[in-house]
């Protein structure tokens, strides 16, 4: 399971011209699920994201987590995070989980993130064409992979 987490001053998801979700200060999370992922990956990532100290304190140092700044989460499924580009110019997505596996893990991720954090968790819509807008604050962008816990 791979995420791109961005500290945002605001973010939103629009589907078919209608805003589905929006947040103010918080974290925009692009979530890629691969075939090898399971509930353990969900728990590890949700725990890390909840405690990720990427928000500025009174000295403008990244010392605060999302709870300390009363932020929100916006999570969007993003199978293209598992693109393979080694051969040719057209990305391959063979490592990305199929919907029958990915949807339950995506829904579990949303549920666990809300449970662990006690925060508002907004989302996109799995499989939909979405327009994602955000103001990356910093910019701060963190990439994490549950299979490479470095």
C-alpha positions as CSV (number, residue, x, y, z in Angstrom):
1,X,0.0,0.0,0.0
2,X,1.4,3.3,-1.0
3,X,0.4,6.8,-0.1
4,X,1.3,10.3,-1.1
5,X,0.5,12.6,1.8
6,X,0.4,16.3,1.3
7,X,0.0,19.0,3.9
8,X,-2.8,21.3,2.6
9,X,-4.4,24.5,3.5
10,X,-7.5,23.3,1.5
11,X,-8.4,20.5,-0.8
12,X,-11.5,19.2,-2.7
13,X,-12.7,16.4,-5.0
14,X,-15.2,17.2,-7.7
15,X,-17.1,14.4,-9.6
16,X,-19.2,15.2,-12.6
17,X,-19.2,18.9,-11.8
18,X,-20.3,18.5,-8.2
19,X,-18.0,18.9,-5.2
20,X,-18.1,15.6,-3.3
21,X,-15.7,16.4,-0.5
22,X,-13.7,19.3,0.7
23,X,-11.4,20.1,3.7
24,X,-9.6,23.1,5.0
25,X,-6.3,22.6,6.9
26,X,-5.3,19.0,6.8
27,X,-3.8,16.2,4.8
28,X,-4.6,15.2,1.2
29,X,-3.8,11.5,0.9
30,X,-3.5,9.7,-2.5
31,X,-3.9,5.9,-1.7
32,X,-2.6,3.2,-4.0
33,X,-3.5,-0.4,-3.2
34,X,-1.6,-3.3,-4.7
35,X,-2.4,-7.1,-4.8
36,X,-0.1,-7.9,-1.9
37,X,-1.8,-5.5,0.5
38,X,-3.9,-6.5,3.5
39,X,-5.4,-5.3,6.8
40,X,-1.9,-5.0,8.4
41,X,-0.9,-2.5,5.7
42,X,-4.0,-0.4,6.5
43,X,-3.3,-0.4,10.2
44,X,0.4,0.6,9.8
45,X,-0.3,3.4,7.4
46,X,-3.2,4.8,9.3
47,X,-1.1,4.8,12.5
48,X,1.8,6.6,10.8
49,X,-0.5,9.2,9.1
50,X,-2.3,10.0,12.3
51,X,1.0,10.8,14.1
52,X,2.9,12.3,11.2
53,X,4.4,15.5,12.4
54,X,4.2,17.7,9.3
55,X,2.4,20.7,10.7
56,X,4.1,23.9,11.9
57,X,4.4,24.7,15.5
58,X,4.8,28.3,16.9
59,X,8.4,28.4,15.7
60,X,7.4,27.3,12.2
61,X,9.0,23.8,12.7
62,X,7.3,20.7,11.6
63,X,6.4,19.4,15.1
64,X,2.7,19.0,15.2
65,X,0.5,16.1,13.9
66,X,-2.9,16.5,12.4
67,X,-4.7,16.3,15.8
68,X,-2.7,19.1,17.3
69,X,-3.8,21.5,14.5
70,X,-7.4,20.2,14.4
71,X,-7.0,19.2,10.8
72,X,-9.0,16.9,8.5
73,X,-8.1,14.1,6.0
74,X,-9.1,13.8,2.4
75,X,-8.4,10.4,0.9
76,X,-8.5,9.6,-2.8
77,X,-7.9,6.2,-4.4
78,X,-5.1,6.3,-6.9
79,X,-4.1,3.0,-8.5
80,X,-1.6,4.8,-10.7
81,X,0.7,5.1,-7.7
82,X,1.7,1.5,-8.6
83,X,2.6,2.2,-12.2
84,X,5.5,0.3,-13.6
85,X,7.5,2.3,-16.2
86,X,10.6,0.2,-16.8
87,X,9.7,-1.0,-20.3
88,X,8.4,1.3,-23.0
89,X,6.5,4.5,-22.5
90,X,3.1,3.3,-21.5
91,X,2.8,2.6,-17.8
92,X,1.7,-0.9,-16.6
93,X,-0.6,-1.3,-13.7
94,X,-0.4,-5.0,-13.2
95,X,0.6,-4.6,-9.5
96,X,-2.5,-2.5,-8.7
97,X,-5.2,-4.5,-6.9
98,X,-8.4,-5.3,-8.8
99,X,-11.5,-3.5,-7.6
100,X,-12.9,-6.7,-5.8
101,X,-9.8,-6.6,-3.5
102,X,-9.1,-2.8,-3.5
103,X,-12.6,-1.5,-2.7
104,X,-12.9,-3.3,0.7
105,X,-9.3,-2.3,1.6
106,X,-10.1,1.3,0.6
107,X,-13.2,1.4,2.7
108,X,-11.3,-0.2,5.6
109,X,-8.6,2.4,5.3
110,X,-11.2,5.2,5.5
111,X,-12.9,3.6,8.6
112,X,-9.6,2.9,10.4
113,X,-8.2,6.3,9.8
114,X,-11.3,7.9,11.3
115,X,-11.2,5.5,14.2
116,X,-7.5,5.9,15.0
117,X,-7.4,9.7,14.5
118,X,-10.9,10.7,15.8
119,X,-10.7,13.2,12.9
120,X,-12.9,14.0,10.0
121,X,-12.1,11.8,7.0
122,X,-13.5,12.9,3.7
123,X,-13.0,10.8,0.5
124,X,-13.3,10.7,-3.2
125,X,-15.2,7.9,-5.0
126,X,-13.4,4.7,-5.8
127,X,-13.1,4.3,-9.6
128,X,-14.6,7.6,-10.5
129,X,-13.1,10.2,-12.7
130,X,-12.3,13.0,-10.2
131,X,-11.0,16.5,-10.4
132,X,-8.8,17.0,-7.4
133,X,-7.8,20.5,-6.3
134,X,-5.5,21.3,-3.5
135,X,-3.3,24.0,-2.1
136,X,-0.1,22.2,-0.9
137,X,1.1,24.1,2.1
138,X,4.9,24.3,2.2
139,X,5.0,22.4,-0.1
140,X,5.1,19.4,2.1
141,X,4.7,16.0,0.4
142,X,5.6,12.7,2.0
143,X,5.6,9.3,0.2
144,X,5.1,6.1,2.3
145,X,4.9,2.5,1.3
146,X,3.8,-0.2,3.7
147,X,6.0,-2.7,2.0
148,X,9.1,-0.5,2.4
149,X,8.9,0.7,6.0
150,X,12.0,2.8,6.0
